[in-house]
Amino acid sequence: MVASRIGVYPGTFDPVTNGHFDIIQRACRMVDHLIVGVASNAGKGPLYTTDERVALVAGELATLRQQGFNVEVRPFDKLLMKFAVDCGASVIIRGLRAVSDFEYEFQMAGMNARLNPAVDTVFLMASDKHQFISSRFVKEIGRLGGDISQFVSPRVAASLQARFDAERVNKPG
């Protein structure tokens, strides 16, 4: 019997972008079971709660499950390596957009390897059309009334629009 290869793709996903989804699709082809780990990461001051981000990611994964991929989303609020081990993962998937991502990711992969050499880190380069998409830029563009439809799914764009509309209504002054 061949053991199933479980991978974890961790991130804050605030919000999940087309770039994230591209990495998820490609990672699904590399592992038998992909777990998208949504980090609580309150230190980043996320726009969405962890539960809201999990729900947004889950909505994006529905089409992949319909295509037969074994993919799920789980929240986590612990050390990534502990989460990966708890999930039975043998690989952590990380996306790289630009050289500037590499130094940080390289250091993190090195630390993770020291914590548990049995779990490898695999880097996937962002596709050309997604290299410059970041959740931070998507939020900034959306908050200022720009068109974000090329960066996120229609479901996520609608959710962001509703959130920004609510911010404007509740803004003092």
C-alpha positions as CSV (number, residue, x, y, z in Angstrom):
1,M,0.0,0.0,0.0
2,V,1.3,3.4,-1.0
3,A,1.1,6.1,1.7
4,S,-0.8,9.2,0.7
5,R,1.2,12.4,0.4
6,I,-0.4,15.1,2.4
7,G,0.6,18.7,1.9
8,V,-0.2,21.9,3.8
9,Y,-0.4,25.3,2.1
10,P,-0.5,27.9,4.9
11,G,-1.3,31.5,4.8
12,T,-3.4,34.3,6.2
13,F,-5.5,34.6,3.0
14,D,-6.9,38.0,3.9
15,P,-8.5,37.7,1.4
16,V,-7.8,34.7,-0.8
17,T,-6.6,35.9,-4.2
18,N,-6.4,34.5,-7.7
19,G,-2.7,34.1,-7.0
20,H,-3.4,31.9,-4.0
21,F,-5.9,29.9,-5.9
22,D,-3.4,29.3,-8.7
23,I,-0.9,27.9,-6.1
24,I,-3.7,25.8,-4.6
25,Q,-4.6,24.3,-8.0
26,R,-1.0,23.5,-8.8
27,A,-0.3,22.1,-5.3
28,C,-3.4,19.8,-5.7
29,R,-1.6,18.1,-8.6
30,M,1.5,17.5,-6.5
31,V,-0.1,15.8,-3.4
32,D,-2.8,13.3,-2.7
33,H,-4.5,15.5,-0.1
34,L,-4.0,19.3,0.3
35,I,-4.9,21.1,3.4
36,V,-5.1,24.9,3.1
37,G,-4.2,26.2,6.5
38,V,-5.7,29.6,7.4
39,A,-3.5,31.2,10.1
40,S,-5.3,33.3,12.7
41,N,-2.3,35.8,12.6
42,A,-4.0,38.5,14.6
43,G,-0.6,40.4,14.5
44,K,-1.2,41.3,10.9
45,G,-4.5,43.0,11.8
46,P,-6.7,41.0,9.3
47,L,-9.7,42.5,7.6
48,Y,-11.6,39.3,8.1
49,T,-11.9,37.0,11.1
50,T,-10.3,33.6,10.9
51,D,-13.8,32.0,10.5
52,E,-14.6,34.4,7.7
53,R,-11.3,33.7,5.9
54,V,-11.9,29.9,6.2
55,A,-15.4,30.4,4.7
56,L,-14.0,32.4,1.8
57,V,-11.3,29.8,1.1
58,A,-13.8,27.0,1.4
59,G,-16.0,28.6,-1.2
60,E,-13.1,28.8,-3.6
61,L,-12.2,25.1,-3.1
62,A,-15.6,23.8,-4.1
63,T,-14.8,23.7,-7.8
64,L,-11.6,21.8,-7.1
65,R,-13.4,19.2,-5.1
66,Q,-15.9,18.9,-7.9
67,Q,-13.0,18.2,-10.2
68,G,-11.9,15.3,-7.9
69,F,-9.1,16.9,-6.0
70,N,-8.8,16.0,-2.3
71,V,-8.5,19.5,-0.8
72,E,-9.8,21.0,2.4
73,V,-9.4,24.1,4.5
74,R,-8.6,24.3,8.2
75,P,-7.8,27.1,10.6
76,F,-4.7,27.0,12.8
77,D,-3.2,29.1,15.5
78,K,-0.1,27.2,16.4
79,L,3.4,26.8,15.1
80,L,3.2,25.9,11.4
81,M,5.4,22.8,11.8
82,K,3.2,21.6,14.7
83,F,0.1,22.1,12.5
84,A,1.8,20.2,9.6
85,V,2.7,17.3,11.8
86,D,-0.8,17.3,13.4
87,C,-2.2,17.1,9.8
88,G,0.1,14.2,8.9
89,A,1.7,16.4,6.2
90,S,5.1,15.5,4.7
91,V,5.3,18.7,2.7
92,I,4.6,22.4,3.2
93,I,3.8,24.4,0.0
94,R,4.8,28.0,-0.2
95,G,4.2,30.4,-3.1
96,L,6.9,32.8,-4.3
97,R,6.0,36.0,-6.2
98,A,9.3,37.8,-6.5
99,V,12.9,37.7,-5.3
100,S,11.9,39.7,-2.3
101,D,9.7,36.8,-1.1
102,F,12.6,34.4,-1.4
103,E,14.9,35.5,1.5
104,Y,12.1,35.4,4.1
105,E,10.7,32.1,2.8
106,F,14.2,30.6,2.6
107,Q,14.9,31.5,6.2
108,M,11.5,30.1,7.3
109,A,12.1,26.8,5.3
110,G,15.5,26.5,7.0
111,M,14.0,27.0,10.5
112,N,11.2,24.5,9.7
113,A,13.7,21.9,8.5
114,R,15.6,22.3,11.8
115,L,12.4,21.8,13.7
116,N,11.4,18.7,11.7
117,P,13.6,17.5,8.8
118,A,10.9,14.9,7.9
119,V,8.6,17.7,6.5
120,D,9.9,19.3,3.3
121,T,9.1,22.8,2.0
122,V,8.3,23.1,-1.7
123,F,8.3,26.5,-3.4
124,L,5.9,27.2,-6.3
125,M,6.6,30.3,-8.3
126,A,3.6,32.4,-9.0
127,S,2.3,32.3,-12.5
128,D,3.2,35.3,-14.7
129,K,-0.2,36.9,-14.5
130,H,-0.4,36.5,-10.7
131,Q,3.2,37.6,-9.7
132,F,2.2,41.0,-8.4
133,I,-1.0,40.2,-6.7
134,S,-1.0,40.5,-2.9
135,S,-3.8,40.6,-0.4
136,R,-2.6,43.8,0.9
137,F,-2.7,45.6,-2.5
138,V,-6.1,44.0,-3.3
139,K,-7.5,45.5,0.0
140,E,-6.0,48.9,-0.7
141,I,-7.3,49.1,-4.2
142,G,-10.7,47.9,-3.2
143,R,-10.9,50.2,-0.2
144,L,-10.2,53.2,-2.5
145,G,-12.9,52.1,-4.9
146,G,-10.7,50.5,-7.6
147,D,-11.6,47.5,-9.7
148,I,-10.3,44.3,-8.1
149,S,-12.1,41.9,-10.3
150,Q,-8.9,40.7,-12.0
151,F,-7.3,39.8,-8.7
152,V,-10.0,37.9,-6.8
153,S,-13.0,35.7,-7.7
154,P,-16.4,37.3,-8.0
155,R,-17.4,35.8,-4.6
156,V,-14.4,37.4,-2.9
157,A,-14.8,40.7,-4.7
158,A,-18.5,40.9,-3.6
159,S,-17.5,40.1,0.0
160,L,-14.8,42.8,-0.1
161,Q,-17.2,45.4,-1.6
162,A,-19.7,44.7,1.1
163,R,-17.0,45.0,3.8
164,F,-15.7,48.3,2.4
165,D,-19.3,49.7,2.0
166,A,-19.9,48.9,5.7
167,E,-16.7,50.6,6.6
168,R,-17.7,53.8,4.8
169,V,-21.2,53.7,6.4
170,N,-19.7,53.3,9.9
171,K,-16.8,55.8,9.4
172,P,-17.0,58.6,11.9
173,G,-17.3,62.1,10.6
